[in-house]
């Protein structure tokens, strides 16, 4: 059943084109534009203001004996981190994500097909 599913997935147009074109990561060798660098920085900042900032607010709430700091500030900070992440993804664009996804698909399916045909 698993082997049959692997072959069914391998028959999709996306997987076939990724494997036929030998999708690789050569596009990452090019120098990134300022927009892409800013997008990557925004994504990194979003991780910093995500859970670490919420944890810091929790520590602050305990230290100040004021639970509203984390009750209100936690969701707001976490929501802000999502917005910054989305900004980073917008600036980076879907191009690099698609390049990476095609490469990952090709590599994964080659390994799965080799296992399925044993």
N, C-alpha and C positions, 0 to 999 in steps of 0.2 A: 504494500500500500504506500509506504514512504517512497520507495523507488519510483512508483508510478507518478506520484505527486511531483517528484523532482523532474521527471521527464516532461510533465505537463507544464511546469513553470519554465523549463528550458525552451519550450516551444513558443513562448510569448515573443512578440515583436521586439520588445525592449531588450530582453536577454539575447535573442538571436543577433540583433544589431551590435550590441556591446561585444559579443564574442567574435562576430565576423570582422568587426573593425579593430579588434585587439585593443580595446579601450585601455588607455594608460594615463599616467599622471604627468605627462610631458608639459602640459599647460602650466603647471606649477613652477616650471623652471624660468618662466618669463618674469621680469621685474614687475611687481604689483604697482598699480596706480595709487595715487594719494587717497582716492575714494575707497579703495579696498583696504588700505592700511587703516584708515579711520574706522571702517566697518569692523575690522578685526579688533581694534582697540575698544570700540563700543561693546563688542561681545565679551572681551576680557573684563571690562569694568562691570558689566552686568553680573558676571559671576562673583565679583567682589562685593557688590551691593545686594546680592541675593541672600543666601543663608548666613554668611558671616555677619552681615549687618543685622539680620534678624536675631542671631545669637547674641550679638553685642547689645541690642535693645533688651533682650531677655535678661542679660546680666545687669544692665542699667536699671531695669524695672525691679529686680531683686534688691539691688544695692540701695535704691531710693525708696523701696517699699511702696512703689506706685505701679500697680499692674496695668494701668491704662497705657503706660508707655509701650508695652509690647502688644497689648490687645489692639490698640489703634495703629501704632507705628509699624508693627510687624507686617500686617497685610499691605499697608501703604508702601513700605519699603520693598516688599517682595513684588508687588505690582509694578513699581517703578523699575525694578530690575528686568521684568519682562518687557516693558516698553523699550528700555535701552537695548535689550537683546534683539528685539524686532527691528530697531533702528539699524543695528549692526548688520543684521541679515539683509535688510533693504540696501544698505550701502555696498555690501559685498556682492549682492546679486545672487541669482540662482545659478549662474554659469558655473562657478566653482563647485557648488553643491552637486550639480548634475554631472560634472566631470568626475568627481570623487565617487558618486553613486554608480556611474557606469563602470568604473574601474573595479569597485567593490563587488558589483554584480558579476562581472566577468570572472574575477578571481574565485569568488565563492561558488559559482556554478561550475567552473572547471573542476574544483575539488569535489563538489557534490556529485557531479556526473561520473567522475573517476570512481568514487565510492559506490555509486548505484550500479555501475557496470561490472563490478567484481563478481 
